[in-house]
Amino acid sequence: MDKKQIITRLKELRREDPSFMDGKIISSVSTEPLDIALEAFRIFSDTNALDTYIFPSIQKIEKDIIKWFGILLNNPQISGYITTGGTEANMAALYAAKKIYPKRKELVVPESAHYSIQRAADLMNLRVRWTTLDENFKADIDSIKSEINKDTLAVIATAGTSSLGIVDPIEEINDLCEDIFFHVDAAFGGFVLPFLGRRKIDFTLVNLDSLTIDPHKMGLAPIPAGSILFKDNSYLGRLRISPPYLPVRTYTLSGTRSGGSIAATWATLMYFDFDGYKKIVEECMENTKFLCNELKNIPHADLVTDPELNIVGIKIPNAEKVAEELQKMNWKIAVNRDMGCIRVAVMPHVTREVISRFIEELGETLKKFCG
Ligand code: 0PR
């Protein structure tokens, strides 16, 4: 194939899928990346963050990102690195926990946790003790208390659950974790909560060991970009390996890592910075409120619970059938089979216009099905 054919074919294939800017994707927690981030990716596309011997500049950029997170999370001592996403970051956290408490075999995990925790447990031969949720879909603190024992390696909480964007009672869970590894999966909420100033999810929580925060979700960076952040440097120290054939030391789960992703994340963070993210988060929360208010005017549609973040669960009768109908109108929506609801992630591309159009078409569809 010549260059032109290759590009034509790829463009053809890409057109088969929607773009975030079409205003029809309301199920995804990712969004359209910045041009400057794509340019950053291109500049560093031939670099490997594993090889700090050949590419020391990538290490500088990554250190800068961690420093930025240190300011965001009120702890200049934090350490960490850029991962491929929340899944790898959660695995890296539990791997570090296992290094600290090698004999312990159990995790205490609220049932709303992301499935990557189960994956990590399977890979590391750990047993998961699932805990229940309260009536607001938050981790139940008594249930966690009753599952903790001397074999507990780690307790996991979520700040922004995958299905409803719920924030677990992090402060109370923190109090239970004095001699236990405490990991908070803030893959989604990590770029929201600090800018709302309402809830504390930072390293001022004394027992917090690690946080997952994904730049490729509300950080608005291009995929792939997650991050694992530890309270201090000692955690990475336990994970360090020095391959005998390379002049580098590494502590990451993956070997070769994309320098492009790290540069693209840096570009996105530097472009928006704290003020930019604050504005974006405030706008997404305003739009979330708008969506909730508009829903009140639609018969048969209800909130599953009041949203804390910019993820909304909409309870409707015949959820799968209604969703099917909306999908025929090109809406990309996610149905939660267990809860009989639709999940809407009010990302920056989900504007007021998108919400109004969705509400109108949801209302019409419900009328057709429920009268
Ligand atoms: N932790 C939480 C709380 C998550 O919600 C997710 C994924 C992860 C960890 C894992 O992150 P990675 O997928 O980056 O490894 N949450 C998204 C979700 O379930 C993943 C996603 C993103 C799904 C975009 C669809 C989509 O279009 O919604």
Residues whose N, C-alpha, C, O or C-beta is under 5 A from the ligand:
A	BS01	0PR	S27 S28 V29 S30 T84 G85 G86 T87 E88 H114 G160 T161 S162 D185 A187 F188
